[in-house]
């Protein structure tokens, strides 16, 4: 009755239930609304100060989003002792995200405005070696639950940087950043305790709504960037197929809300992609740069879920340089 583990579990459970009643990420987003409003109204001055424009902002926003996602994984993750299961694939998922993030960083780091300063720093070899030791140590110290944890994370980080240098011309900023955003969201859903997103497999409707919205946005971005409009589906057949896709998508959302299952979340996202792809193939053309607008929405939502206001602010800046237009009217054909 007085076993220490039972007392600790009871205390943790009470704390978690209290925390779930008011999702912290949501209220942080509400409280930072004045910051986002300031970025929106003063965005022109920010862009001029940074030297960002419609030609380079996509790469800059994508790169900074990936860098801070990597830092968030390294520094914001909790202790593996909070996990309910002794065996977890979370280290491998995090290593995959670290690899993809460092792959993108290695291929695009030279595009940052401080590249000249970095070139001057590299001449100081001792400082450069010390800097790399600090980076690898930080990545390795994020996973100490087993002896091979630091080796896995540091190996993924180093291999990604090396490969990024080799294939930097083949990396699409929007596609790779969307992939990082989606896989990180899946990791958060897998182990919400580890990322302080929710506890004991009981997410609130606010948690679930934001997860579904991210899945919608990422699926739309991938569909718009990889599927071409062809106008080859007859209208009568398209209507029947579209209603079937809508029904399955709604059913997937309902199952996800009831189960909070990662496989169902992945299946739901795939169904969104199929439904959107069907709509795109049916059209003769799609609105210009609508994929970038939905990408801005996706990273803005991701910044809210991960409690990183900077990423949401970057999404606002990106939105400002895109062509004006009613996004709902432009994108509702996907539904």
C-alpha positions as CSV (number, residue, x, y, z in Angstrom):
1,X,0.0,0.0,0.0
2,X,2.9,2.4,0.8
3,X,5.2,1.3,-2.0
4,X,7.2,4.3,-3.2
5,X,6.5,3.6,-6.9
6,X,2.7,3.7,-6.3
7,X,3.0,7.0,-4.5
8,X,5.1,8.5,-7.2
9,X,2.8,7.2,-10.0
10,X,-0.2,8.6,-8.1
11,X,1.5,12.0,-7.9
12,X,2.4,12.0,-11.5
13,X,-1.1,11.0,-12.6
14,X,-2.6,13.8,-10.5
15,X,-0.2,16.3,-12.0
16,X,-0.8,15.1,-15.5
17,X,-4.6,15.3,-15.1
18,X,-4.3,18.9,-13.9
19,X,-2.0,19.8,-16.8
20,X,-4.3,18.3,-19.4
21,X,-7.2,20.4,-18.3
22,X,-5.4,23.4,-19.7
23,X,-3.0,22.5,-22.6
24,X,0.1,24.7,-22.0
25,X,1.0,24.9,-25.7
26,X,-2.4,26.4,-26.5
27,X,-2.3,29.0,-23.8
28,X,1.3,29.9,-24.7
29,X,0.0,30.5,-28.3
30,X,-2.8,32.7,-27.0
31,X,-0.4,34.7,-24.8
32,X,2.0,35.3,-27.7
33,X,-0.7,36.6,-30.0
34,X,0.6,40.2,-29.5
35,X,4.0,39.1,-30.7
36,X,2.5,37.6,-33.9
37,X,0.4,40.7,-34.5
38,X,3.6,42.9,-34.1
39,X,5.4,40.6,-36.6
40,X,2.5,40.9,-39.1
41,X,2.1,44.7,-38.9
42,X,5.9,45.4,-38.8
43,X,6.9,42.5,-41.1
44,X,8.0,44.8,-43.9
45,X,10.6,46.4,-41.6
46,X,11.8,43.0,-40.4
47,X,12.2,41.7,-43.9
48,X,14.1,44.8,-45.0
49,X,16.3,44.6,-41.9
50,X,17.1,40.9,-42.6
51,X,17.5,41.3,-46.3
52,X,14.8,38.7,-47.0
53,X,12.5,38.8,-50.1
54,X,10.4,36.6,-52.2
55,X,13.5,35.0,-53.8
56,X,15.3,33.8,-50.7
57,X,12.8,33.7,-47.9
58,X,11.7,30.1,-48.6
59,X,15.2,28.8,-48.0
60,X,15.8,31.0,-45.0
61,X,12.5,30.1,-43.3
62,X,12.9,26.4,-44.0
63,X,16.5,26.3,-42.8
64,X,15.8,28.2,-39.5
65,X,12.7,26.0,-38.9
66,X,14.8,22.8,-39.3
67,X,17.6,24.2,-37.1
68,X,15.2,25.0,-34.3
69,X,13.4,21.7,-34.6
70,X,16.7,19.9,-34.2
71,X,17.5,22.1,-31.2
72,X,14.1,21.4,-29.8
73,X,14.6,17.7,-30.1
74,X,17.9,17.9,-28.4
75,X,17.1,20.3,-25.5
76,X,13.3,20.0,-25.0
77,X,12.9,16.3,-24.8
78,X,12.2,14.9,-21.4
79,X,13.7,11.9,-19.5
80,X,13.2,8.4,-20.8
81,X,12.1,7.4,-17.3
82,X,8.7,9.2,-17.9
83,X,7.7,6.7,-20.6
84,X,5.2,4.1,-19.7
85,X,6.8,1.3,-21.6
86,X,10.3,0.0,-21.0
87,X,10.8,-0.7,-24.7
88,X,10.3,2.2,-27.1
89,X,11.3,3.0,-30.7
90,X,11.5,6.7,-29.8
91,X,15.3,6.9,-29.9
92,X,15.3,5.6,-33.5
93,X,12.6,8.0,-34.6
94,X,14.5,10.9,-33.0
95,X,17.7,9.7,-34.7
96,X,15.8,9.7,-38.1
97,X,14.7,13.3,-37.5
98,X,18.2,14.3,-36.5
99,X,19.6,12.7,-39.6
100,X,17.1,14.4,-42.0
101,X,17.5,17.7,-40.2
102,X,21.3,17.7,-40.3
103,X,21.1,16.5,-44.0
104,X,19.2,19.7,-44.8
105,X,21.4,21.9,-42.6
106,X,24.6,20.5,-44.2
107,X,23.3,21.2,-47.7
108,X,22.0,24.7,-47.0
109,X,24.2,26.3,-44.3
110,X,26.2,28.2,-46.8
111,X,23.1,30.2,-47.8
112,X,22.8,31.9,-44.5
113,X,23.8,35.6,-44.3
114,X,26.5,34.9,-41.6
115,X,28.4,32.6,-43.9
116,X,31.3,35.1,-44.3
117,X,31.6,35.3,-40.5
118,X,31.6,31.6,-40.3
119,X,34.4,31.4,-42.9
120,X,36.5,33.7,-40.7
121,X,35.8,31.6,-37.6
122,X,36.8,28.5,-39.4
123,X,40.4,29.9,-39.7
124,X,40.7,29.6,-36.0
125,X,41.1,25.8,-35.9
126,X,41.1,25.3,-32.2
127,X,37.9,27.3,-31.8
128,X,36.3,25.3,-34.6
129,X,37.2,22.0,-33.1
130,X,35.9,23.1,-29.7
131,X,32.6,24.3,-31.4
132,X,32.1,20.9,-33.1
133,X,32.8,19.1,-29.8
134,X,30.2,21.1,-28.1
135,X,27.6,20.4,-30.8
136,X,28.2,16.7,-30.9
137,X,28.2,16.5,-27.1
138,X,24.9,18.3,-26.9
139,X,23.3,15.9,-29.4
140,X,24.8,12.9,-27.7
141,X,23.7,14.0,-24.2
142,X,20.1,14.1,-25.3
143,X,19.9,10.3,-25.2
144,X,21.5,8.7,-22.2
145,X,18.9,5.9,-21.5
146,X,21.3,3.3,-22.9
147,X,25.0,3.2,-23.7
148,X,24.4,3.2,-27.4
149,X,22.0,6.2,-27.3
150,X,24.6,9.0,-27.6
151,X,26.4,7.0,-30.4
152,X,23.2,6.7,-32.3
153,X,22.3,10.4,-32.1
154,X,25.8,11.7,-32.8
155,X,26.2,9.2,-35.7
156,X,22.9,10.4,-37.2
157,X,23.9,14.0,-36.8
158,X,27.4,13.6,-38.3
159,X,26.3,11.4,-41.2
160,X,23.5,13.8,-42.1
161,X,25.9,16.8,-42.2
162,X,28.4,14.9,-44.5
163,X,25.7,13.6,-46.9
164,X,24.1,17.1,-47.0
165,X,27.3,18.5,-48.3
166,X,27.3,16.0,-51.1
167,X,23.7,16.3,-52.3
168,X,22.8,19.9,-51.4
169,X,21.6,20.7,-54.9
170,X,18.9,18.0,-54.8
171,X,17.2,19.1,-51.5
172,X,13.8,20.8,-51.8
173,X,13.3,23.2,-48.8
174,X,9.5,23.0,-48.7
175,X,9.4,19.2,-49.1
176,X,12.1,18.4,-46.6
177,X,10.9,20.9,-44.0
178,X,7.4,19.5,-44.4
179,X,8.8,16.0,-43.8
180,X,10.6,17.1,-40.7
181,X,7.5,18.8,-39.4
182,X,5.4,15.7,-40.0
183,X,7.8,13.2,-38.6
184,X,8.4,15.3,-35.5
185,X,4.6,15.6,-35.0
186,X,4.3,11.8,-35.2
187,X,7.1,11.5,-32.6
188,X,5.2,13.8,-30.3
189,X,2.1,11.7,-30.8
190,X,4.0,8.5,-30.1
191,X,5.3,9.7,-26.7
192,X,3.5,12.8,-25.6
193,X,4.9,12.4,-22.1
194,X,8.5,12.8,-23.4
195,X,7.7,16.0,-25.2
196,X,5.5,17.5,-22.5
197,X,2.6,17.5,-24.9
198,X,0.2,15.3,-22.9
199,X,0.2,12.4,-20.5
200,X,-1.0,8.8,-20.1
201,X,-2.5,8.6,-23.6
202,X,-5.3,11.1,-22.8
203,X,-5.1,14.1,-25.1
204,X,-7.7,16.8,-25.0
205,X,-9.8,18.0,-28.0
206,X,-7.4,20.9,-28.4
207,X,-4.4,18.6,-28.7
208,X,-6.2,16.4,-31.3
209,X,-7.5,19.4,-33.4
210,X,-4.0,20.8,-33.8
211,X,-2.6,17.4,-34.8
212,X,-5.3,16.8,-37.4
213,X,-4.7,20.3,-38.8
214,X,-1.0,19.7,-39.2
215,X,-1.8,16.4,-40.9
216,X,-4.2,18.2,-43.3
217,X,-1.7,20.9,-44.2
218,X,1.3,18.6,-44.7
219,X,-0.8,16.2,-46.9
220,X,-2.0,19.2,-48.9
221,X,1.5,20.5,-49.4
222,X,2.8,17.1,-50.6
223,X,-0.2,16.6,-52.9
224,X,0.2,20.1,-54.5
225,X,3.9,19.7,-55.0
226,X,3.9,16.1,-56.4
227,X,0.6,15.8,-58.3
228,X,-0.1,17.6,-61.5
229,X,-3.5,18.8,-62.6
230,X,-4.6,16.8,-65.7
231,X,-8.4,17.1,-65.9
232,X,-8.7,13.4,-66.8
233,X,-11.4,12.3,-64.4
234,X,-15.0,12.6,-65.6
235,X,-17.2,14.7,-63.4
236,X,-19.7,11.9,-62.5
237,X,-16.9,9.5,-61.5
238,X,-15.0,12.2,-59.6
239,X,-18.1,13.1,-57.5
240,X,-18.6,9.4,-56.5
241,X,-14.9,8.9,-55.7
242,X,-14.6,12.2,-53.9
243,X,-17.5,11.4,-51.6
244,X,-16.0,8.0,-50.8
245,X,-12.7,9.7,-50.0
246,X,-14.5,12.2,-47.7
247,X,-16.3,9.5,-45.9
248,X,-13.1,7.5,-45.3
249,X,-11.3,10.7,-44.2
250,X,-14.0,11.6,-41.7
251,X,-14.0,8.0,-40.4
252,X,-10.2,8.1,-40.0
253,X,-10.5,11.4,-38.0
254,X,-13.2,9.8,-35.8
255,X,-11.0,6.7,-35.2
256,X,-8.0,8.9,-34.4
257,X,-9.9,11.0,-31.9
258,X,-11.1,7.8,-30.2
259,X,-7.9,5.9,-30.2
260,X,-5.1,8.5,-30.5
261,X,-3.2,5.8,-32.4
262,X,-0.1,6.5,-34.4
263,X,-0.9,4.0,-37.2
264,X,-4.4,5.5,-37.6
265,X,-2.9,9.0,-37.7
266,X,-0.6,7.9,-40.5
267,X,-3.5,6.3,-42.3
268,X,-5.6,9.4,-41.9
269,X,-2.8,11.5,-43.4
270,X,-2.4,9.1,-46.3
271,X,-6.2,9.4,-46.9
272,X,-6.0,13.1,-46.9
273,X,-3.2,12.9,-49.5
274,X,-5.2,10.6,-51.7
275,X,-8.3,12.8,-51.5
276,X,-6.3,16.0,-52.3
277,X,-4.5,14.3,-55.1
278,X,-7.8,13.2,-56.6
279,X,-9.0,16.8,-56.5
280,X,-5.8,18.1,-58.1
281,X,-5.9,15.5,-61.0
282,X,-9.5,16.5,-61.7
283,X,-8.6,20.2,-62.1
284,X,-7.1,21.8,-65.2
285,X,-4.9,24.1,-63.1
286,X,-4.4,25.1,-59.5
287,X,-3.9,28.5,-57.9
288,X,-0.4,29.9,-58.1
289,X,1.8,29.3,-55.0
290,X,-1.1,27.9,-53.0
291,X,1.3,25.1,-51.8
292,X,3.6,27.7,-50.2
293,X,0.7,29.4,-48.5
294,X,-0.4,26.1,-46.9
295,X,3.2,25.4,-46.1
296,X,3.3,28.7,-44.1
297,X,0.2,27.6,-42.3
298,X,1.7,24.1,-41.5
299,X,4.9,25.5,-40.0
300,X,2.8,28.1,-38.1
301,X,0.8,25.3,-36.5
302,X,3.9,23.3,-35.8
303,X,5.4,26.3,-34.0
304,X,2.3,26.4,-31.8
305,X,2.4,22.6,-31.0
306,X,6.1,22.7,-30.1
307,X,5.8,25.9,-28.2
308,X,8.3,27.7,-30.4
309,X,6.9,31.2,-31.1
310,X,9.8,31.9,-33.4
311,X,8.7,29.3,-35.9
312,X,5.2,30.7,-35.9
313,X,6.6,34.2,-36.4
314,X,8.7,33.0,-39.3
315,X,5.5,31.6,-40.8
316,X,3.9,35.0,-40.5
317,X,6.9,36.6,-42.3
318,X,6.7,34.1,-45.0
319,X,3.0,34.7,-45.4
320,X,3.6,38.4,-45.9
321,X,5.8,37.9,-49.1
322,X,3.3,35.6,-50.7
323,X,0.7,36.9,-53.2
324,X,-2.4,38.3,-51.7
325,X,-5.6,36.3,-52.1
326,X,-8.4,34.5,-50.3
327,X,-6.7,31.3,-49.3
328,X,-9.9,29.5,-48.4
329,X,-11.4,30.2,-51.8
330,X,-8.1,29.1,-53.5
331,X,-7.8,25.9,-51.5
332,X,-11.3,24.7,-50.9
333,X,-11.3,22.7,-54.2
334,X,-9.0,20.2,-52.3
335,X,-11.9,19.3,-50.0
